[in-house]
Amino acid sequence: MNENKLTKDEQDHHLYGVDYFDPETSIIVESRPDDLYFFKTFIGNNNITVEKGDSIFYLSEDKTTAYIKCGLASITSHHIATIIRGYMPEEKSSTITKKTVLPYVNGCSTKQIFSPERPGDPTLQLLGIPPYSSEQAHHIHSTVRVVYILSGTGRCVVGMGENCITEKLYPGKSIILQKMCPHHFETDGDHLIALPLHIFSSVGALENNHPMFHGTYLTD
């Protein structure tokens, strides 16, 4: 793709590491060459073959059920599906309800749809952001997040300081947040429900257990 033909917002999206896809979009997005883990996301209507040794996370056509299926397998995806290479958990299904049970930052809440088998494994979550929540903490992740907007409306804010840019969120929109992309979600008068798939990153504070972090002191 020729970067010179992109709008300024599109260029900024690429700079910060975020891609947005409307519900009518049909596209396949792969992990970047420098990503630690390989994934492939299918957006829109796709007939997908899952190779032996891989697994796929996807939704039912009516978006009421989430599935994990392992290869060899063939599935039809109508919304969004992600293959993770070399990950072979037990095959599962889970009814998607909009009730969240775990506290998250700044009044938001979440629940695990598919919990990680071990710390650091992939996890599919449901994230609920209440109306008029404009203070979800700006943050980054060390690996990719593949996000599907299940219901409600809001905004995704990426960037830093005065250079932040926003994108409208609505049902059926897909977001791929690359590693280290500074971001947060906001709402106005609507309750936003998102399904974030964490590509290998569910260890939380354990990621701070390294020499650079422990050897650094913040100053005023």
C-alpha positions as CSV (number, residue, x, y, z in Angstrom):
1,M,0.0,0.0,0.0
2,N,1.3,3.5,-0.9
3,E,1.5,5.5,2.3
4,N,1.4,8.7,0.2
5,K,-2.2,7.9,-0.8
6,L,-3.4,7.5,2.8
7,T,-5.3,10.3,4.6
8,K,-3.5,11.9,7.5
9,D,-5.6,9.9,10.0
10,E,-4.8,6.7,8.2
11,Q,-1.1,7.5,8.3
12,D,-1.4,8.3,12.0
13,H,-3.2,5.0,12.6
14,H,-0.3,3.2,11.0
15,L,2.2,5.2,13.0
16,Y,0.6,4.4,16.3
17,G,-0.2,0.8,15.3
18,V,-3.9,0.4,15.0
19,D,-6.2,-0.7,12.1
20,Y,-10.0,-0.4,12.0
21,F,-12.3,-2.4,9.8
22,D,-16.0,-1.6,9.1
23,P,-18.6,-4.5,9.2
24,E,-18.9,-4.7,5.5
25,T,-15.1,-5.2,5.1
26,S,-13.7,-8.6,4.0
27,I,-9.9,-8.9,4.6
28,I,-7.3,-11.1,6.1
29,V,-4.7,-9.6,8.4
30,E,-1.5,-11.4,9.5
31,S,0.9,-10.7,12.3
32,R,3.8,-8.4,11.5
33,P,7.3,-9.8,10.9
34,D,8.6,-8.6,14.3
35,D,5.7,-10.0,16.3
36,L,6.6,-12.7,18.9
37,Y,3.6,-14.8,18.1
38,F,2.0,-15.6,14.8
39,F,-1.7,-15.0,14.2
40,K,-4.0,-14.5,11.2
41,T,-7.4,-12.7,11.5
42,F,-10.2,-13.1,9.0
43,I,-12.7,-10.2,9.0
44,G,-16.0,-10.6,7.2
45,N,-17.4,-13.7,5.5
46,N,-14.7,-16.3,5.1
47,N,-14.4,-20.1,4.6
48,I,-11.3,-21.0,6.7
49,T,-9.1,-24.1,6.8
50,V,-7.3,-24.5,10.1
51,E,-4.0,-26.4,9.9
52,K,-2.9,-29.2,12.2
53,G,-1.2,-27.6,15.3
54,D,-3.2,-24.4,15.1
55,S,-6.4,-23.2,16.7
56,I,-9.1,-20.7,15.8
57,F,-11.3,-18.3,17.8
58,Y,-14.6,-17.3,16.2
59,L,-18.2,-16.3,16.7
60,S,-21.5,-17.9,15.6
61,E,-23.4,-16.2,12.9
62,D,-25.9,-14.7,15.4
63,K,-23.0,-13.6,17.7
64,T,-24.4,-15.4,20.7
65,T,-21.7,-18.1,21.0
66,A,-17.9,-18.1,20.9
67,Y,-15.9,-21.1,19.9
68,I,-12.3,-22.4,20.0
69,K,-11.6,-25.2,17.5
70,C,-8.4,-26.9,16.7
71,G,-7.0,-28.1,13.3
72,L,-7.4,-30.0,11.1
73,A,-10.7,-28.2,10.6
74,S,-12.8,-26.1,8.3
75,I,-15.2,-23.4,9.5
76,T,-17.3,-20.6,8.1
77,S,-16.9,-17.3,9.8
78,H,-19.4,-14.4,9.3
79,H,-17.8,-11.7,11.5
80,I,-14.3,-12.2,12.8
81,A,-12.1,-15.2,13.4
82,T,-8.4,-15.5,14.5
83,I,-6.0,-18.4,14.0
84,I,-3.2,-18.7,16.5
85,R,-0.3,-20.8,15.3
86,G,1.0,-23.6,17.5
87,Y,-1.7,-23.2,20.2
88,M,-3.8,-26.3,20.8
89,P,-6.1,-26.0,23.8
90,E,-9.2,-28.1,24.5
91,E,-12.0,-27.2,22.0
92,K,-14.6,-25.1,23.7
93,S,-17.8,-23.1,23.2
94,S,-19.3,-20.4,25.4
95,T,-22.6,-18.5,25.3
96,I,-21.9,-14.8,25.1
97,T,-23.8,-12.8,27.7
98,K,-23.3,-9.1,28.4
99,K,-23.0,-9.5,32.1
100,T,-19.5,-8.7,33.4
101,V,-18.2,-9.8,36.8
102,L,-14.6,-8.6,37.2
103,P,-13.6,-5.0,38.0
104,Y,-11.4,-3.2,35.5
105,V,-10.0,0.3,35.4
106,N,-12.1,3.5,35.9
107,G,-15.4,1.8,36.4
108,C,-15.2,-0.6,33.4
109,S,-15.6,-4.3,34.0
110,T,-14.8,-7.5,32.2
111,K,-15.2,-11.3,32.3
112,Q,-13.3,-14.2,30.8
113,I,-15.1,-15.9,27.9
114,F,-12.2,-18.3,27.5
115,S,-9.6,-18.2,30.2
116,P,-5.9,-18.8,29.5
117,E,-4.9,-22.4,30.0
118,R,-1.6,-21.2,31.5
119,P,-0.4,-17.7,32.4
120,G,0.6,-16.0,29.2
121,D,-1.7,-18.1,26.9
122,P,-4.4,-16.4,24.7
123,T,-7.6,-15.3,26.3
124,L,-10.9,-14.1,24.9
125,Q,-12.7,-11.6,27.1
126,L,-15.8,-9.4,27.2
127,L,-15.2,-5.8,28.1
128,G,-18.1,-3.6,29.3
129,I,-17.6,0.2,29.3
130,P,-20.5,2.1,30.9
131,P,-22.1,5.3,29.5
132,Y,-20.2,8.5,29.9
133,S,-17.0,6.7,30.8
134,S,-14.2,8.9,29.4
135,E,-11.5,8.1,31.9
136,Q,-10.5,4.5,31.0
137,A,-6.8,4.6,31.7
138,H,-4.6,5.1,28.6
139,H,-2.5,2.1,28.3
140,I,-0.4,-0.3,26.2
141,H,-0.1,-4.1,25.7
142,S,3.0,-6.1,25.0
143,T,1.2,-8.2,22.3
144,V,-1.5,-7.7,19.8
145,R,-5.2,-7.3,20.7
146,V,-7.9,-8.2,18.2
147,V,-11.1,-6.5,19.2
148,Y,-14.7,-6.9,17.9
149,I,-17.4,-4.4,18.9
150,L,-20.4,-6.5,19.9
151,S,-22.9,-3.7,20.9
152,G,-23.1,0.0,21.8
153,T,-21.1,2.9,20.5
154,G,-18.1,4.9,21.6
155,R,-14.6,5.9,20.6
156,C,-11.1,4.4,20.5
157,V,-8.4,7.0,21.3
158,V,-4.8,6.2,20.2
159,G,-1.6,8.2,20.4
160,M,0.0,10.3,23.1
161,G,-0.8,13.7,24.6
162,E,-2.0,16.3,22.1
163,N,-1.3,13.9,19.2
164,C,-4.1,11.5,20.1
165,I,-6.6,10.7,17.4
166,T,-10.1,9.2,17.8
167,E,-12.2,6.7,15.8
168,K,-15.9,6.0,16.2
169,L,-16.9,2.5,17.4
170,Y,-20.1,0.8,16.6
171,P,-21.5,-2.8,16.4
172,G,-19.6,-5.0,13.9
173,K,-16.5,-2.8,13.8
174,S,-13.1,-4.7,14.2
175,I,-9.9,-3.3,15.7
176,I,-6.4,-4.6,15.6
177,L,-4.2,-3.0,18.2
178,Q,-0.6,-3.7,17.6
179,K,1.8,-4.2,20.5
180,M,2.7,-1.0,22.4
181,C,-0.1,1.0,20.8
182,P,-1.2,3.6,23.4
183,H,-5.0,3.5,23.5
184,H,-8.2,3.6,25.5
185,F,-12.0,3.5,24.8
186,E,-14.5,6.1,25.6
187,T,-18.3,6.3,25.7
188,D,-21.1,8.9,25.7
189,G,-24.7,7.9,26.5
190,D,-24.3,4.3,25.4
191,H,-22.9,1.1,27.0
192,L,-20.1,-0.2,24.8
193,I,-19.5,-4.0,24.8
194,A,-16.3,-5.2,23.2
195,L,-14.7,-8.7,22.7
196,P,-10.9,-8.4,23.0
197,L,-8.8,-11.4,22.0
198,H,-5.4,-11.3,23.7
199,I,-2.8,-12.8,21.5
200,F,-0.5,-14.4,24.2
201,S,-0.5,-11.8,27.0
202,S,-2.4,-12.5,30.2
203,V,0.3,-12.3,32.8
204,G,-0.4,-8.8,34.0
205,A,2.0,-7.4,36.6
206,L,4.5,-10.3,36.0
207,E,5.6,-8.5,32.9
208,N,7.2,-5.9,35.1
209,N,9.5,-8.4,36.7
210,H,12.6,-7.6,34.6
211,P,15.9,-5.8,35.3
212,M,15.1,-2.6,33.4
213,F,11.9,-2.1,35.3
214,H,13.3,-2.8,38.7
215,G,16.4,-0.7,38.0
216,T,14.4,2.4,37.1
217,Y,13.2,5.1,39.5
218,L,10.7,7.8,38.5
219,T,11.4,11.4,39.3
220,D,9.1,14.3,39.9
